Amino acid sequence: MSALQAYVRATAPLGRDTERIGPFLATFAQDSAHPMENYAIPDDGAQPSSADIARLISAYQQRNLLPRLEFFTEAAPDAEAALVAEGFTLERRVPVMTCGTEDRVDCVAPEHIQLREPSSDDEFRRLRSVQNVAFGEPPEVSDGDVKRNRKHLTVLAEHGETIVGGGIALDIVSGTTEIVGIAVATEHRGQGLAAAITAHLTRLAHERGARLAFLTPGDVGIGTVYRRAGYRVAGECVHLSLS
């Protein structure tokens, strides 16, 4: 888990402002107040003091942001208890799943679905809108969202001329990448499409230099989908925010 945490610590600051606060790396999105875009990461083995946590809270509140953290528990096993003692509560605890080049399982998409990389701003925008809706967010997509997503390896699922799902592989750093945003429109679920998107995206990431891909499912149940593509549980991730 330390290697995966190092990956997140290296990639989270990309496109964000950062501040070192005690044993925490605090990250702040430059154009979004969404909680999932603004969070801190503890150092490996962090044992934060009350004063460290108070300064972390202040840094987010001064920016009118929710104080929030995301991290792999095995990398900082004492951090969660220290944060909870200072008023943080658990948002969710999810598995961390990994897939090496030798583990990947190809999954075939339904006959009527084409998997490919988007080629225009419009396609990136329409895909992001599908992802937003799938995750319970408004469908509107900003120009900033499109610009950020164009930087990453992206796969869309297309039914005719309609984009019905997709996913993203983040930067490859030291042979590792994170798979995020796997989404399928409601009317196309239950057909194996999420597994096919995951497998296709993971294969492309491996072909472009990633030796290991990892992801954190939105809930434990969805992990079954990723197992079909060769992913296996390797640890857990916690999301904490100030109550």
Backbone hydrogen bonds in HBPLUS format (Angstrom, degrees):
<---DONOR---> <-ACCEPTOR-->    atom                        ^
c    i                          cat <-CA-CA->   ^        H-A-AA   ^      H-
h    n   atom  resd res      DA  || num        DHA   H-A  angle D-A-AA Bond
n    s   type  num  typ     dist DA aas  dist angle  dist       angle   num
A0005-GLN N   A0001-MET O   2.80 MM   4  6.02 157.7  1.84 153.5 160.6     1
A0006-ALA N   A0002-SER O   2.87 MM   4  6.04 148.9  1.97 142.0 150.4     2
A0007-TYR N   A0003-ALA O   3.08 MM   4  6.36 144.7  2.21 137.3 146.4     3
A0008-VAL N   A0004-LEU O   3.05 MM   4  6.44 160.4  2.09 151.5 154.9     4
A0009-ARG N   A0005-GLN O   2.86 MM   4  6.08 157.9  1.91 148.8 155.7     5
A0010-ALA N   A0006-ALA O   2.97 MM   4  6.12 136.8  2.16 138.8 149.5     6
A0010-ALA N   A0007-TYR O   3.08 MM   3  5.13 127.9  2.36  95.5 109.4     7
A0011-THR N   A0007-TYR O   2.94 MM   4  6.21 146.8  2.06 150.4 160.0     8
A0012-ALA N   A0008-VAL O   2.82 MM   4  5.58 162.9  1.85 152.7 156.0     9
A0014-LEU N   A0011-THR O   3.04 MM   3  5.52 154.1  2.11 115.9 123.8    10
A0016-ARG N   A0013-PRO O   2.92 MM   3  4.98 164.8  1.94 127.3 125.7    11
A0017-ASP N   A0028-PHE O   2.83 MM  11  5.03 158.8  1.88 158.5 152.7    12
A0028-PHE N   A0017-ASP O   2.75 MM  11  5.03 153.6  1.82 153.9 155.7    13
A0019-GLU N   A0026-ALA O   2.92 MM   7  5.17 143.2  2.05 144.0 150.6    14
A0026-ALA N   A0019-GLU O   2.91 MM   7  5.17 168.6  1.93 159.2 157.1    15
A0021-ILE N   A0024-PHE O   2.97 MM   3  5.15 163.3  2.00 148.1 152.7    16
A0024-PHE N   A0021-ILE O   2.88 MM   3  5.15 150.9  1.96 124.9 134.3    17
A0043-ASP N   A0023-PRO O   2.74 MM  20  5.42 146.9  1.85 163.3 164.3    18
A0025-LEU N   A0041-ILE O   2.84 MM  16  5.19 162.0  1.88 148.0 153.5    19
A0041-ILE N   A0025-LEU O   2.88 MM  16  5.19 150.7  1.96 135.3 144.5    20
A0027-THR N   A0039-TYR O   3.03 MM  12  5.55 152.3  2.11 132.8 141.6    21
A0037-GLU N   A0034-HIS O   2.90 MM   3  5.43 156.1  1.96 118.6 126.5    22
A0038-ASN N   A0035-PRO O   3.22 MM   3  5.25 159.1  2.27 103.5 109.8    23
A0040-ALA N   A0068-ARG O   2.87 MM  28  6.30 147.4  1.98 136.8 146.0    24
A0070-GLU N   A0040-ALA O   3.21 MM  30  6.47 153.2  2.29 165.3 168.3    25
A0046-ALA N   A0043-ASP O   3.06 MM   3  5.14 147.9  2.17 135.5 128.9    26
A0045-GLY N   A0075-ALA O   2.72 MM  30  6.15 156.5  1.78 145.7 153.6    27
A0053-ILE N   A0049-SER O   3.07 MM   4  6.39 162.9  2.10 154.3 157.9    28
A0054-ALA N   A0050-SER O   2.89 MM   4  6.08 153.4  1.96 146.1 154.0    29
A0055-ARG N   A0051-ALA O   3.04 MM   4  6.23 154.9  2.10 146.3 152.0    30
A0056-LEU N   A0052-ASP O   3.02 MM   4  6.30 148.3  2.12 143.5 152.7    31
A0057-ILE N   A0053-ILE O   2.90 MM   4  6.16 163.3  1.93 153.0 156.7    32
A0058-SER N   A0054-ALA O   3.02 MM   4  6.21 161.3  2.06 144.7 149.9    33
A0059-ALA N   A0055-ARG O   3.04 MM   4  6.21 152.0  2.12 142.6 149.3    34
A0060-TYR N   A0056-LEU O   3.34 MM   4  6.71 151.2  2.43 149.6 155.4    35
A0061-GLN N   A0057-ILE O   2.95 MM   4  6.18 169.9  1.96 159.2 162.6    36
A0062-GLN N   A0058-SER O   2.88 MM   4  5.86 156.2  1.93 150.8 155.8    37
A0063-ARG N   A0060-TYR O   3.02 MM   3  5.25 139.5  2.18 102.4 114.2    38
A0065-LEU N   A0060-TYR O   2.89 MM   5  4.98 165.0  1.91 141.9 141.9    39
A0064-ASN N   A0061-GLN O   2.94 MM   3  4.74 161.1  1.97 105.7 108.9    40
A0242-LEU N   A0067-PRO O   3.05 MM 175  5.65 152.9  2.13 154.2 156.3    41
A0069-LEU N   A0240-LEU O   2.79 MM 171  5.22 158.7  1.83 154.1 157.9    42
A0240-LEU N   A0069-LEU O   2.98 MM 171  5.22 157.5  2.03 141.7 149.1    43
A0071-PHE N   A0238-VAL O   3.13 MM 167  5.73 156.6  2.18 154.1 161.4    44
A0238-VAL N   A0071-PHE O   2.91 MM 167  5.73 165.3  1.93 166.2 165.5    45
A0075-ALA N   A0072-PHE O   3.04 MM   3  5.62 142.2  2.19 114.3 124.5    46
A0073-THR N   A0236-GLU O   3.28 MM 163  6.27 141.7  2.44 135.8 146.7    47
A0076-ALA N   A0073-THR O   3.19 MM   3  5.34 134.1  2.41 100.1 111.8    48
A0079-ALA N   A0076-ALA O   3.17 MM   3  5.58 154.6  2.24 114.5 121.9    49
A0083-LEU N   A0079-ALA O   2.98 MM   4  6.20 157.0  2.03 156.2 162.4    50
A0084-VAL N   A0080-GLU O   2.91 MM   4  6.13 164.3  1.94 158.9 163.2    51
A0085-ALA N   A0081-ALA O   3.02 MM   4  6.15 153.6  2.10 144.2 151.1    52
A0086-GLU N   A0083-LEU O   3.00 MM   3  5.19 142.3  2.14 101.3 112.7    53
A0088-PHE N   A0083-LEU O   3.10 MM   5  5.48 162.9  2.13 139.2 134.9    54
A0087-GLY N   A0084-VAL O   3.06 MM   3  5.21 162.9  2.09 114.1 113.8    55
A0243-SER N   A0087-GLY O   3.11 MM 156  6.08 171.5  2.12 147.8 150.3    56
A0089-THR N   A0241-SER O   2.81 MM 152  5.64 165.5  1.83 157.6 157.3    57
A0241-SER N   A0089-THR O   3.05 MM 152  5.64 156.8  2.10 154.2 159.8    58
A0091-GLU N   A0239-HIS O   2.74 MM 148  5.34 165.2  1.76 154.4 157.5    59
A0239-HIS N   A0092-ARG O   3.04 MM 147  5.50 154.8  2.10 161.7 164.0    60
A0094-VAL N   A0237-CYS O   2.93 MM 143  5.38 159.1  1.98 157.9 161.9    61
A0237-CYS N   A0094-VAL O   2.75 MM 143  5.38 162.6  1.78 163.9 169.9    62
A0096-VAL N   A0235-GLY O   2.87 MM 139  5.04 161.7  1.90 121.9 121.0    63
A0234-ALA N   A0096-VAL O   2.71 MM 138  5.69 171.5  1.72 170.2 168.5    64
A0097-MET N   A0215-LEU O   2.91 MM 118  5.42 174.9  1.91 166.5 167.8    65
A0215-LEU N   A0097-MET O   2.90 MM 118  5.42 148.1  2.01 150.5 159.5    66
A0098-THR N   A0232-ARG O   2.89 MM 134  5.53 155.4  1.95 152.4 150.9    67
A0232-ARG N   A0098-THR O   3.01 MM 134  5.53 152.9  2.08 143.5 149.7    68
A0099-CYS N   A0213-ALA O   2.77 MM 114  5.23 144.3  1.89 156.8 161.8    69
A0213-ALA N   A0099-CYS O   3.00 MM 114  5.23 162.4  2.04 136.7 142.4    70
A0103-ASP N   A0100-GLY O   2.97 MM   3  5.14 151.2  2.06 106.5 115.8    71
A0105-VAL N   A0229-ALA O   2.97 MM 124  4.63 162.3  2.00 113.5 112.3    72
A0113-ILE N   A0110-PRO O   2.99 MM   3  5.51 166.3  2.00 126.1 128.4    73
A0114-GLN N   A0158-GLU O   2.95 MM  44  5.15 163.0  1.98 144.9 150.3    74
A0158-GLU N   A0114-GLN O   2.85 MM  44  5.15 159.1  1.89 148.6 155.7    75
A0116-ARG N   A0156-LEU O   3.13 MM  40  5.62 158.0  2.18 152.7 159.5    76
A0156-LEU N   A0116-ARG O   2.75 MM  40  5.62 172.1  1.76 171.8 170.8    77
A0124-PHE N   A0120-SER O   3.05 MM   4  6.41 161.8  2.08 153.1 158.2    78
A0125-ARG N   A0121-ASP O   2.82 MM   4  6.00 156.0  1.88 150.6 157.7    79
A0126-ARG N   A0122-ASP O   2.88 MM   4  6.10 162.1  1.92 150.0 154.5    80
A0127-LEU N   A0123-GLU O   2.94 MM   4  6.04 158.3  1.98 147.1 153.2    81
A0128-ARG N   A0124-PHE O   2.96 MM   4  6.11 167.0  1.97 148.0 151.8    82
A0129-SER N   A0125-ARG O   2.99 MM   4  6.21 150.6  2.08 145.7 153.7    83
A0130-VAL N   A0126-ARG O   3.13 MM   4  6.41 154.4  2.20 143.6 149.4    84
A0130-VAL N   A0127-LEU O   3.04 MM   3  5.14 115.1  2.48  99.1 114.4    85
A0131-GLN N   A0127-LEU O   2.94 MM   4  6.29 158.5  1.99 154.6 161.2    86
A0132-ASN N   A0128-ARG O   2.81 MM   4  6.06 161.2  1.85 151.1 156.1    87
A0133-VAL N   A0129-SER O   3.06 MM   4  6.28 169.5  2.07 152.4 154.1    88
A0134-ALA N   A0130-VAL O   2.98 MM   4  6.14 159.7  2.02 148.0 154.2    89
A0135-PHE N   A0131-GLN O   3.05 MM   4  6.26 140.8  2.21 148.0 157.8    90
A0135-PHE N   A0132-ASN O   3.13 MM   3  5.28 129.7  2.39  98.0 111.1    91
A0137-GLU N   A0132-ASN O   2.71 MM   5  4.74 162.1  1.74 148.8 142.9    92
A0136-GLY N   A0133-VAL O   3.04 MM   3  5.06 162.6  2.08 109.8 111.0    93
A0146-VAL N   A0142-SER O   3.21 MM   4  6.61 158.3  2.26 148.1 153.1    94
A0147-LYS N   A0143-ASP O   2.93 MM   4  6.19 161.7  1.97 150.6 155.7    95
A0148-ARG N   A0144-GLY O   2.96 MM   4  6.16 160.2  2.00 149.0 153.9    96
A0149-ASN N   A0145-ASP O   3.00 MM   4  6.16 166.4  2.02 151.3 155.2    97
A0150-ARG N   A0146-VAL O   3.03 MM   4  6.17 147.1  2.14 149.0 157.2    98
A0151-LYS N   A0148-ARG O   3.18 MM   3  5.67 155.5  2.24 110.7 117.8    99
A0152-HIS N   A0149-ASN O   3.09 MM   3  5.59 164.5  2.12 116.5 121.3   100
A0169-ALA N   A0153-LEU O   2.81 MM  16  5.20 163.9  1.83 158.9 162.2   101
A0155-VAL N   A0167-GLY O   3.01 MM  12  5.50 166.8  2.02 155.4 157.8   102
A0167-GLY N   A0155-VAL O   2.92 MM  12  5.50 147.6  2.02 151.8 157.9   103
A0157-ALA N   A0165-GLY O   2.78 MM   8  4.93 158.7  1.82 132.4 128.5   104
A0164-VAL N   A0157-ALA O   2.81 MM   7  5.61 159.6  1.85 150.1 157.1   105
A0159-HIS N   A0162-THR O   2.75 MM   3  5.17 167.4  1.77 160.7 160.2   106
A0162-THR N   A0159-HIS O   2.99 MM   3  5.17 163.5  2.02 125.6 127.3   107
A0185-ALA N   A0164-VAL O   2.77 MM  21  5.19 169.7  1.78 149.5 149.8   108
A0166-GLY N   A0183-ALA O   2.95 MM  17  5.60 147.7  2.05 149.8 154.9   109
A0183-ALA N   A0166-GLY O   2.94 MM  17  5.60 158.5  1.98 160.4 166.3   110
A0168-ILE N   A0180-VAL O   2.91 MM  12  5.29 161.5  1.95 167.0 164.7   111
A0180-VAL N   A0168-ILE O   2.82 MM  12  5.29 165.4  1.84 154.7 159.9   112
A0170-LEU N   A0178-GLU O   2.85 MM   8  5.36 170.1  1.86 158.9 159.8   113
A0173-VAL N   A0176-THR O   2.90 MM   3  5.30 156.3  1.96 153.3 154.5   114
A0176-THR N   A0173-VAL O   2.99 MM   3  5.30 153.2  2.07 111.1 119.4   115
A0211-ARG N   A0175-GLY O   2.69 MM  36  5.02 147.2  1.80 122.6 132.4   116
A0212-LEU N   A0175-GLY O   3.01 MM  37  6.35 153.0  2.09 162.2 169.1   117
A0177-THR N   A0212-LEU O   3.03 MM  35  6.54 146.1  2.15 153.8 163.4   118
A0214-PHE N   A0177-THR O   3.03 MM  37  6.54 146.4  2.14 150.7 161.2   119
A0179-ILE N   A0214-PHE O   2.85 MM  35  6.05 163.7  1.88 159.9 165.4   120
A0188-HIS N   A0185-ALA O   2.91 MM   3  5.60 162.7  1.94 126.2 132.1   121
A0189-ARG N   A0186-THR O   3.27 MM   3  5.51 168.9  2.28 116.2 116.1   122
A0196-ALA N   A0192-GLY O   3.15 MM   4  6.34 152.6  2.23 142.2 150.1   123
A0197-ILE N   A0193-LEU O   2.85 MM   4  6.10 161.3  1.89 157.8 162.0   124
A0198-THR N   A0194-ALA O   2.99 MM   4  6.14 165.3  2.01 147.6 151.9   125
A0199-ALA N   A0195-ALA O   2.91 MM   4  6.08 164.3  1.93 149.9 153.9   126
A0200-HIS N   A0196-ALA O   2.94 MM   4  6.03 164.1  1.96 149.0 153.6   127
A0201-LEU N   A0197-ILE O   2.91 MM   4  6.00 168.6  1.92 155.0 158.5   128
A0202-THR N   A0198-THR O   2.91 MM   4  5.97 157.2  1.96 146.6 153.6   129
A0203-ARG N   A0199-ALA O   2.93 MM   4  6.08 156.0  1.99 145.6 152.0   130
A0204-LEU N   A0200-HIS O   3.08 MM   4  6.35 160.5  2.12 149.0 153.6   131
A0205-ALA N   A0201-LEU O   2.99 MM   4  6.22 156.0  2.04 146.3 153.1   132
A0206-HIS N   A0202-THR O   2.88 MM   4  6.13 159.1  1.92 151.6 157.0   133
A0207-GLU N   A0203-ARG O   2.89 MM   4  6.12 157.5  1.95 149.4 156.0   134
A0208-ARG N   A0204-LEU O   3.05 MM   4  6.25 129.2  2.32 137.5 150.3   135
A0208-ARG N   A0205-ALA O   3.15 MM   3  5.11 134.6  2.36  93.8 106.4   136
A0210-ALA N   A0205-ALA O   3.04 MM   5  5.60 163.7  2.06 146.4 141.7   137
A0209-GLY N   A0206-HIS O   3.15 MM   3  5.34 162.6  2.18 111.6 112.2   138
A0223-GLY N   A0220-VAL O   3.09 MM   3  5.48 149.4  2.19 108.2 117.5   139
A0224-THR N   A0221-GLY O   3.23 MM   3  6.14 167.0  2.25 123.7 125.7   140
A0225-VAL N   A0222-ILE O   2.95 MM   3  5.54 138.0  2.13 115.5 125.1   141
A0227-ARG N   A0223-GLY O   3.03 MM   4  6.33 143.6  2.16 148.3 158.8   142
A0228-ARG N   A0225-VAL O   3.22 MM   3  5.56 134.5  2.44 101.3 112.3   143
A0229-ALA N   A0226-TYR O   3.02 MM   3  5.25 138.3  2.20 101.5 113.0   144
A0231-TYR N   A0226-TYR O   3.11 MM   5  5.49 160.8  2.15 142.8 137.1   145
A0230-GLY N   A0227-ARG O   2.99 MM   3  5.02 162.5  2.02 106.2 111.0   146
